[in-house]
Amino acid sequence: MTATNSVETDVSRFGAMFAAAAAASEGAQPLAACGVLVAGMGGSGIAGRLAQALAERCGGLRVRAWNDYGLPAWTDSSEQLIAVSYSGNTAETLSGVKRAIELGCDWEAITTGGRLAALAREHGARVITVEPGHQPRAALPLLLVP
């Protein structure tokens, strides 16, 4: 994929993207946290908002989207953070990760690379590396499924 792909082309590949994302998350351990925060901005943040909406309607685990710097004031070490940044360099998302590390939260990253992937590797957090070359909004299946 190249960065010149159109959204239309990417959307036409959603089925294949969902399959690739499911394969990437195969073998993942169930979440042990009391709740999950999905931090991301813009196109990457859409995954968190959709995950929150699905959790609210289906029940089970509490999922909340976070689209800002840092983390909510109520966050403690019982929360798990899923940091979503397609580029891996989104300042707000990186800020949330740094706060999660300070609080002792478990966390993982969904990204194409960048500083987020490097930070995850440095701290032993799980990194789900997704296919590069899409506009973040058009890469939604890759960011939502894992």
C-alpha positions as CSV (number, residue, x, y, z in Angstrom):
1,M,0.0,0.0,0.0
2,T,1.2,3.5,-0.7
3,A,0.2,6.7,1.0
4,T,-1.5,7.7,-2.3
5,N,-4.3,5.2,-1.9
6,S,-7.7,6.7,-2.0
7,V,-10.2,6.3,0.8
8,E,-12.5,4.5,-1.7
9,T,-9.8,1.9,-2.4
10,D,-9.1,1.4,1.3
11,V,-12.8,1.1,2.1
12,S,-13.2,-1.5,-0.6
13,R,-10.5,-3.5,1.3
14,F,-12.2,-3.4,4.7
15,G,-13.0,-7.1,4.5
16,A,-9.4,-8.0,3.9
17,M,-8.3,-5.5,6.6
18,F,-10.7,-7.1,9.2
19,A,-9.2,-10.5,8.4
20,A,-5.6,-9.2,8.7
21,A,-6.4,-7.5,12.0
22,A,-8.0,-10.6,13.4
23,A,-4.9,-12.6,12.4
24,A,-2.6,-10.0,14.1
25,S,-4.5,-10.3,17.4
26,E,-4.6,-14.1,17.4
27,G,-3.3,-15.5,20.6
28,A,-4.0,-12.4,22.6
29,Q,-4.7,-12.9,26.3
30,P,-8.1,-11.8,27.7
31,L,-8.0,-8.5,29.4
32,A,-7.7,-8.8,33.2
33,A,-8.3,-5.1,33.8
34,C,-11.4,-3.6,35.5
35,G,-11.8,-1.3,32.5
36,V,-10.2,-0.3,29.3
37,L,-9.3,3.1,28.1
38,V,-8.7,3.4,24.3
39,A,-6.6,6.5,23.7
40,G,-6.3,7.9,20.2
41,M,-6.9,11.1,18.2
42,G,-8.6,11.7,14.9
43,G,-8.9,8.7,12.6
44,S,-7.1,6.5,15.2
45,G,-9.5,7.7,17.9
46,I,-12.5,6.4,15.9
47,A,-11.6,2.9,17.0
48,G,-11.9,3.8,20.6
49,R,-15.3,5.5,20.2
50,L,-16.6,2.5,18.3
51,A,-15.3,0.1,20.9
52,Q,-16.9,2.2,23.7
53,A,-20.3,2.2,21.8
54,L,-20.2,-1.6,21.3
55,A,-19.3,-2.2,24.9
56,E,-22.1,0.0,26.1
57,R,-24.6,-1.9,24.0
58,C,-23.3,-5.4,24.5
59,G,-22.3,-5.3,28.2
60,G,-19.3,-7.0,29.7
61,L,-16.1,-5.0,30.0
62,R,-16.2,-1.3,30.6
63,V,-14.5,0.5,27.6
64,R,-14.0,4.3,27.4
65,A,-12.5,6.3,24.6
66,W,-10.0,9.0,25.5
67,N,-9.2,11.8,23.0
68,D,-7.0,14.2,24.9
69,Y,-3.6,14.6,26.5
70,G,-2.8,12.5,29.6
71,L,-5.5,10.3,31.0
72,P,-8.7,11.0,32.9
73,A,-8.3,12.0,36.6
74,W,-10.1,8.8,37.8
75,T,-7.6,6.5,36.1
76,D,-5.7,4.1,38.3
77,S,-3.6,1.0,37.9
78,S,-6.7,-1.2,37.5
79,E,-7.3,0.3,34.0
80,Q,-5.7,-1.1,30.9
81,L,-4.7,1.4,28.2
82,I,-4.9,0.6,24.5
83,A,-2.9,3.3,22.8
84,V,-4.0,3.7,19.2
85,S,-1.9,5.9,16.9
86,Y,-1.6,5.0,13.2
87,S,1.5,7.1,12.8
88,G,2.9,6.2,16.2
89,N,3.8,9.8,16.8
90,T,0.6,11.4,18.1
91,A,1.5,13.7,21.0
92,E,-1.8,13.2,22.9
93,T,-1.6,9.5,22.7
94,L,2.1,9.4,23.7
95,S,1.1,11.6,26.7
96,G,-1.5,9.1,27.8
97,V,1.0,6.3,27.6
98,K,3.5,8.2,29.7
99,R,0.8,8.7,32.3
100,A,-0.2,5.1,32.2
101,I,3.4,4.1,32.8
102,E,3.5,6.5,35.8
103,L,0.3,4.9,37.2
104,G,1.5,1.3,36.7
105,C,-1.3,0.5,34.2
106,D,-1.0,-2.4,31.8
107,W,-1.0,-1.0,28.3
108,E,-0.5,-2.0,24.7
109,A,-0.1,-0.2,21.4
110,I,-1.7,-0.5,18.0
111,T,0.4,1.4,15.5
112,T,2.4,1.3,12.3
113,G,5.5,2.2,14.3
114,G,7.0,5.5,15.4
115,R,7.7,6.6,18.9
116,L,4.7,4.6,20.3
117,A,6.1,1.3,19.1
118,A,9.6,2.2,20.4
119,L,8.1,3.1,23.8
120,A,6.1,-0.1,24.0
121,R,9.2,-2.2,23.2
122,E,11.2,-0.3,25.8
123,H,8.6,-1.0,28.5
124,G,7.8,-4.5,27.5
125,A,4.2,-3.6,26.3
126,R,2.5,-5.6,23.6
127,V,2.7,-3.9,20.1
128,I,0.3,-4.8,17.4
129,T,1.9,-3.4,14.2
130,V,-0.6,-2.7,11.5
131,E,-0.2,-2.2,7.8
132,P,1.1,1.2,6.8
133,G,0.1,3.3,3.8
134,H,-3.5,4.1,4.6
135,Q,-5.2,7.3,5.8
136,P,-6.0,6.5,9.5
137,R,-9.8,6.8,9.0
138,A,-9.5,4.3,6.1
139,A,-7.5,1.9,8.3
140,L,-10.3,1.5,10.8
141,P,-10.5,-2.3,10.7
142,L,-6.8,-2.6,11.4
143,L,-7.1,-0.3,14.4
144,L,-10.4,-1.6,15.8
145,V,-10.2,-5.4,15.7
146,P,-7.0,-6.1,17.7
